[in-house]
């Protein structure tokens, strides 16, 4: 589901399973820092081989992930939640469970992410990409707050 500049999306519940093959279930497009796209994912069950969420570089996305269970399958070189937003972009994860067999669940670049009462597990089954072996990465002046 691609979302254009200035979109507002709320998804309540449901199961989303399948391969996205070098893409994402939810992708936020555009590089306009004034776009103020708002996305809320509530109590989803997601299983994928690639990304759950991806944002384009510089896009200002207010992402809220409330509850739910996210499973990342397969060995590849990308995080499940790939957040590369504008400096004012913020993602808030509350009561979320993320299970990853091989790779990093969350990558934050240039933006802010807040994780509240989350359960993140990385099994690291023979991941040849050592930089993806952590649960959360922070890059290029990004900020992560754990509560």
MOCORPE-V352301 format. One record per pair of residues at least 6 apart in sequence whose ideal C-beta (glycine too) atoms are under 6 Angstrom apart, sorted by sequence separation. I is the first residue (numbers start at 0). J is the second residue. D is the distance in whole Angstrom. If there is no record, write none. Layout:
I;J;D + I;J;D
This chain:
2;8;6 + 45;51;5 + 54;60;5 + 126;132;6 + 137;143;5 + 97;104;4 + 71;79;4 + 82;90;5 + 135;143;6 + 15;24;5 + 27;36;5 + 123;132;5 + 121;134;5 + 104;119;5 + 119;134;5 + 51;69;6 + 88;110;4 + 89;111;5 + 90;112;5 + 91;113;5 + 92;114;5 + 93;115;5 + 94;116;5 + 95;117;5 + 96;118;5 + 97;119;5 + 98;120;5 + 99;121;5 + 100;122;5 + 86;109;6 + 101;124;5 + 34;58;6 + 35;59;6 + 36;60;5 + 37;61;5 + 38;62;5 + 39;63;4 + 40;64;5 + 41;65;5 + 42;66;4 + 43;67;4 + 44;68;5 + 45;69;5 + 46;70;4 + 48;72;5 + 60;84;5 + 100;124;5 + 102;126;6 + 0;25;6 + 1;26;5 + 2;27;5 + 3;28;6 + 4;29;4 + 30;55;5 + 32;57;6 + 34;59;5 + 42;67;5 + 48;73;4 + 78;103;4 + 79;104;5 + 80;105;5 + 81;106;5 + 82;107;5 + 83;108;4 + 92;117;5 + 101;126;5 + 29;55;6 + 30;56;6 + 58;84;6 + 59;85;4 + 84;110;4 + 1;28;5 + 4;31;5 + 23;50;4 + 24;51;6 + 25;52;5 + 26;53;5 + 27;54;4 + 28;55;6 + 30;57;4 + 32;59;5 + 50;77;6 + 56;83;5 + 74;101;4 + 78;105;6 + 19;47;5 + 30;58;6 + 51;79;5 + 52;80;5 + 53;81;4 + 54;82;6 + 57;85;5 + 59;87;6 + 60;88;5 + 61;89;6 + 62;90;4 + 63;91;5 + 64;92;5 + 65;93;5 + 66;94;5 + 67;95;6 + 68;96;5 + 69;97;5 + 70;98;5 + 71;99;4 + 72;100;6 + 78;106;4 + 82;110;6 + 103;131;4 + 5;34;5 + 23;52;6 + 29;58;5 + 51;80;6 + 54;83;6 + 59;88;5 + 102;131;4 + 4;34;4 + 6;36;5 + 7;37;4 + 8;38;5 + 9;39;5 + 10;40;5 + 11;41;5 + 12;42;5 + 14;44;4 + 15;45;5 + 16;46;4 + 18;48;5 + 19;49;4 + 23;53;4 + 54;84;5 + 103;133;6 + 104;134;6 + 105;135;5 + 106;136;5 + 107;137;5 + 108;138;4 + 109;139;5 + 27;58;6 + 50;81;5 + 64;95;5 + 108;139;5 + 110;141;6 + 111;142;5 + 112;143;5 + 113;144;5 + 114;145;5 + 115;146;4 + 109;141;6 + 27;60;5 + 103;136;6 + 108;141;5 + 2;36;6 + 107;141;4 + 107;143;6 + 76;128;5 + 32;85;4
